[in-house]
Amino acid sequence: MKRVGQLLLLILFCFYGIVNAQSRIQGKISDVKDHLKLHNATIMLLTAKDSILTNFTRSDENGKFSLEQPASGEYFIVVTYPKYGEYYAEILPGQNYSNMSIGMTSSTTLLEEVIVMGRVPISIKGDTTEYDAGSFKVEKNAKVEDLLKVLPGITVDASGKITAQGKTVKKMLVDGEEFFGDDPILVSRNIRSDMVDKIQVYEKKSDKAEKTGIDDGERTQTINVKLKEEARRGIFGKTDVGGGSDKFYSGQGFLNYFNQSFKVSAYFIASNTGKSGLSYEESSSMGGDYDRGDNFDGEGIPKSLNTGFLYSDKTANKKHAWRIDYKYIRSNVDLVRNVFTRNAARDTILTSNSNTLASNENKKHNVGLKYEFKVDSMSDLTVWAGANKRHDKSSSETQSTTINQFEQRVNDNIRKFKNDTKSEQYNASALYVRRFKKKGRSLSFNYSTSGYKQDGEQELYSKLTFYKEGKAERDSTLDQKKFVNNSSFSMGGEFAYSEPISKKVILSFEYGLNFNRNNNAVESFDKNRNTGAFDTLDSLYSNDFLYKTTKNSYNLAVNYKPLEKLVVNVSNRLENSKLSQLNRMENSNLSRSFFVYNPVVDVNYEVQKNKSLNLEYRGTNGLPSLNQIQPLRSNLDPLNEYLGNENLKPSYTNNLNLSFRSYSVLEDKFIGIYLSASRTNNALVQNTTIDSLGKTTFVWGNLNHHSNNQLSIRPMYYGKLWKKFQLRHGGGPSASFSNNYNYVNSVLANAKVQSYSLYYGVQRSTTKGLDFDINVSPGYLIQDNSIGAMEDSKGFTFSSEGNLKYFLPAKFIVRANFSYSYQAPTAVYSKKFERFVLSPALSKKFRKDEKLELTFMVNDLLKQNVGFDRSQNGTLLTERRFNTISRYYMVKFTWEINKMLVKSK
């Protein structure tokens, strides 16, 4: 816990300074003619020198207001009220402004008088909050991300995630349109703040609602960056090259050209520092699909090469728009891993230790296309298409030993595995939407098709030695070659029609038909000891299945809007699925049919402006997947076998979500409460059987007479902490509870988990001195299982992460990123786990425009980034240790390219 104390001292260090006593600016606001008290007038305090907003508030029911008066400096006060002329007055140091009487003149009274308009830092227009970018001060050559950090009501964390008015920003547009995609991070970190005229924050309706005109209550927090006229044509990008100790290297290039709607982008990544591919945000911004398999997850030492391009444009009348993207990925990961497991049945406890050496290599080509055709003002057609080609190669060697609760050896295993597979995949879809003059009436058609093909070879060698009372009893050797051939094809369509019954009610009907065909084939051949060839078919672990699925779906939905602030959506989806399975190896057939009902009720109520309540109920039938149904047998891991169950039935889950959120723009304060609960009946669970030889068999089954339950609650708050030092803070407690059942050696086991945690973060965004963002999260975790052969696991946890930046003279910047995690010892794990990863850096910017930067950085200065993970799932405890990237030194050179091709007037 010594590290916890260090972190707390680090946080306390960030709270520096003395509070200066300040007088107040106070008064009342009324109509100058009728003397009406003006409620909710906006009062803003701006610096006289550069019109930077320093404080703001609103008048109360009696027209009164109060602001802190700065101890020094010249300011002016601006008062605005709808349909009234703006009021301006100077605020000079040493003067008394504690009893101001401000009279506002109606616009109709002013008639043709000239009103001198100044810059208004914040204005609210309906559901949109608009910030004037020039009224907020940021450092030279700052990006949009730096501008957002100083805007009231907006926060940006270390990863670049943006929160506006209490909600995560998922879309960021430029002049109302996608800019190399709608990803917030691409825009916020690449566009300079001095290119920006206005920042607009609003909740965007769903794409479906915008196309059909039916308000479904779904909203996405969106920021629109309005550029200055001279900043709508140019080039931006970044080149980052670094070399370090222990042969670590990093190189990245990102170049974009745009001219109004015409955009071209290209990127190149090559490194062995963990940057093995595009992140989710970068992938979205490039217009491609995110593939988790292309990215480094922290295990092993990676090497990667990743490149691609994007082209998009639209016609002058915006009737046609298209986008084409391509990317190529090649990655290698070398892994050394140790896994400790402890599996407890009522009378048996088995403990295993395994060591693995592995190498993985994959290559992938991916191409995508999107075309949008605005047929007319009432009709749209959108077409998507994509294809990829992939080659995966891997090899691993594992040695493991298992002992029982009496410290007696149960088995030893040596396992070698090689895999070489090639796959191809394609998909295409089209959506046509027709709206009508009558609001709420719409017609849409959707068609989609996809295909997949995989061929490969696998080599498996396994030698098992079994023990009885600690003495070797017998051996089992497996030496096989497998040929894998899988393919799938699917096609389907959906028709939807909506009709307004009244001004408050819209009915919608949907019908869909989908067809799927899957071929799964594996041939396993044993090695011939005499010839050395793999020519003896192992029928037990070979299979050839053909699956066909036909699904008809029906949905009757009601959109009810009794009030402008209240939207109720009710959806009634019925699905009739027919599955036929042909076992070609045994020439046997199996047919199954499922008829399910999935209701959804969604209620959105806007209590007041920036205060809303949402209630959602969702009933979901969980249909068994092909992997859960199919009676395939696999011996890829001889000590762990997974079996399907042809008799599975659908599960049914009741989900309830309740949320309340309240946000005040002027006070920059957010309060939210989120509650989630679920109950699953007839749940699909994996039942386990552990035999005396240490083999575990997992079989899918339905849980009868019991239900799996989850409950979580999370209140949260954020707002100003110390305005003088630009400090914000926020967080809140959270708690979750769950109990899940399954059978272990035919005995019902109930796994209960309770988790309690508290999150607190503090942030300071500035262009001088210390800039930081730090959070801490203490918690307590309780895990127990009713089976009784394993002790309950209870323990304290603590985590923290943050980044600090200090601006020095001569364009030097000191940076430091850190993360800390702690897990206390428990009855199950006798040793604590503690990790503090600190990565400092020193940067120097060059040139007048500061676009060149030289950085010396140290990754994991204290060399504590050890690969480690603990988890508990029912009766199974797992602790994994693996090699990962630790300490290295690196010098990086960064050149930012940002050139506008239209000169400022």
Secondary structure, DSSP 4 states (H G I P E B T S, - for coil): -HHHHHHHHHHHHHS-S-PPP--EEEEEEEETTT--B-TT-EEEEEETTT--EEEEEE--TTSEEEEEPPSSS-EEEEEE-TTB--EEEEE-TT---SSEEEEE-BHHHHTT--------SEEEETTEEEEEGGGS---TT-BHHHHHHTSTTEEE-TT--EEETTEE--EEEETTB-SSSS-HHHHHHHSBGGGEEEEEEEEEEPHHHHHH----S-EEEEEEEEEPGGGSEEEEEEEEEEEEGGG-EEEEEEEEEEETTEEEEEEEEEESSS--S--HHHHHHTT----GGGS--SSSEEEEEEEEEEEEEE-TTSSEEEEEEEEEEEEEEEEEEEEEEEEE-SS-EEEEEEEEEEEEEEEEEEEEEEEEEEEETTEEEEEEEEEEEEEEEEEEEEEEEEE-TTS-EEEEEEEEEEEEEEEEEEEEEEEEEEE-SSTT-EEEEEEEEEEEEEEEEEEEEEEEEEEETTEEEEEEEEEEEEEEEEEEEEEEEEEEEEEESSSSEEEEEEEEEEEEEEEEEEEEEEE-TTT--EEEE-GGG-EEEEEEEEEEEEEEEEEEEEETTEEEEEEEEEEEEEEEEEETTTTEEEEEEEEEEEEEEEEEEEEETTEEEEEEEEEEEEPPPHHHHS-----SSTTEEEE--TT---EEEEEEEEEEEEEETTTTEEEEEEEEEEEEES-EEEEEEE-TTS-EEEEEEE--S-EEEEEEEEEEEEEEEEGGGTEEEEEEEEEEEEEEEEEETTEEEEEEEEEEEEEEEEEE--SSSEEEEEEEEEEEEEEEETTSSS--EEEEEEEEEEEEEEE-GGGEEEEEEEEEEEE---SS--S-EEEEEEEEEEEEEESTT--EEEEEEEESTT----EEEEEEETTEEEEEEE-----EEEEEEEEEEEEESS---
